[in-house]
Amino acid sequence: MRKPLIILLAWLALMPALSLAQQPKQEKSEKQEIPLKYGADRLGKRQDPAMVKFRDNRLGAFIHWGLYAIPGGEWDGKVYPGAAEWLKSWAKVPSDEWMKLMSQWNPTKFDATAWAKMFKDMGARYVKITTKHHEGFCLWPSKYSKYTVAQTPYKKDLLGEMVKAFNKEGIDVDFYFSVMDWSHPDYRYDIKTPEDSIAFSRFLEFTDNQLKELATRYPTVKDFWFDGTWDASIKENGWWTAHVEKMLKELVPGVTINSRLRADDYGKRHFDSNGHLMGDYESGYERRLPDPVQDLKVTQWDWEACMTLPENQWGYHKDWSLSYVKTPIEVIDRIVHAVSMGGNMVVNFGPQADGDFRPEEKAMAKAIGQWMHRYGQAVYACDYAGLAKQDWGYYTRGKQGEVYMVVFNQPYSRHLIVKTPKGVTVQKATLLTTGEELEVVETTRNEYNVSVPAQDPGEPYVIQLQLHSKEGNKDTYRDALT
Ligand code: JFZ
C-alpha cells in the first residue's frame, strides 16, 4: 500500500525538474519562425499614449445603425429571428430592392447631442459606430457610393453629427467598417477567374478610397474596427490588409486597428502563422468571454470584446421576445469580467429608424451608468490583478497598484476568501462607496477572510484592498500565475 504512494510522491517532486528540463527544447522550437511579409508588425502591447487611452477607456458602446433598422427584422410580412442587420441575406432581398429603403430613411427624432448625453451618462468612454455595415449603406456622404445618407430624405451627414457631438462630451469615436459590401458589383467572395481578380482589385481600390475619405473627413477618429473580412477573396490578399493598416496609421497618428482586419501571407487571420497578434488588439471575443481561470494568456495582449443585449441582435429588431435579453447586472458582470482579464467591453445599441432608442436600451444605459458612477474606479484604467480567481467575483488592479474586489456573489458565510501569492499580505480592506473598513482575518498563510459590509449593498459592490509585498516589489503578485 505504501510503496505506490512513495513512488507517486517522488514522481510529483520530480515534476518541476522534468518540466524545467523540457523548457529549452520548447523555446527552441518556438524560435523557428516562418518568415512573413504580412504578419505581425510588432510583438507585445503598444504603449504609446493613444493605445494607453484606448485601453484605459475600458467601457465602450457600439452603435449598429443602417437601413436594416427600417424593416427591423420583418420582410414581406415575415419576421426573421436572425440578426436584424442580416435581414437582406435571410430574406434573399436583391441589393437594388434593399436600397429602395433609402427613400424611407429619415430619422426625424435623431438628436446627436441627446445620444452623446446618453452614452456619457452610461459611463461609456468611447463609441464604435457602423459607418457602413455589410448592406453597403453609408452613414456619411461618401463620394464613392450612390448608397449614402446624402441620397436619402434626411440628406445630412449623420456620422459627422455624431463625431462632433460625442467628441464634445469627451467621448472617443471609433469607426466600424465592413469590408464585405453587398451593394458593390465588384465585391467577390472568392477569386475564381481572371475577371474576378480584376473586379476585386477595383473593389479594393474603392475600399481604400472610402477609408481615406473617412480618415481625412473625420480626423478625430480614434480607431477603425474592421469586419466582414472572412471571405477567401480577402484571405488571399493578406498584403492588402497589412497595407490598409499602414495607410490608416499614416493618415491618423495614433489610430488603433483591430485584429479582425488582418490576414497574413498564408491567409491566417487575427494571429499570424507564427502565433503573433496582428493589429493592435484582438477583437475575436464576440458575445463570449475568455474563461476567467483557464484563459489567462489573454492578459498578454490588448483585447476588446463586444456584446449584444438580446442573444444576437446588433441592428434594431422589432421583436425582442424571440430571445433572452440580458439584465443590467449580467451586462455589468461581463464588463468587469473583461477588465479583470485585461480587456475592454463594448455594449451594443441598435437605434430605431426614427433616430430614437427603444426603451429597454435607454433603461440599460441608465442602469449601467448608475453603477459605473459609484464603482467605475474599479473599471476605468484598471487591469488584470494577478490574483487567483475566487467565487465571489473578479479582481481588478488600478494604476497605483491598488487591488479591487468586485463582488457579484454575496456569500452566506459573510466572508470573502482572498488568496495571495507568496510574500504578499493583505493590510486593509475598505468598502469603496462608504470607506467602511472591513475585518481581515488571516486563516492560513496567504489566505484571508474579508468580512462583507455590515449592510448588504444590495448590488454588486467594490472592496479596495491594500496589499503589501514583503520583497518591497510591487509587482511580485502580478507575476504569480494563478
Ligand atoms: C459581425 C457582423 O456580421 C454582425 O452583423 C455584427 O456587426 C458583428 C459585430 O460582427 O458578426 C460576427 C463577426 C465575427 C464573429 C462573429 C460574428 N466571430 O469572430 O466570432
Residues whose N, C-alpha, C, O or C-beta is under 5 A from the ligand:
A	BS01	JFZ	E85 D227 G284 E286 W314
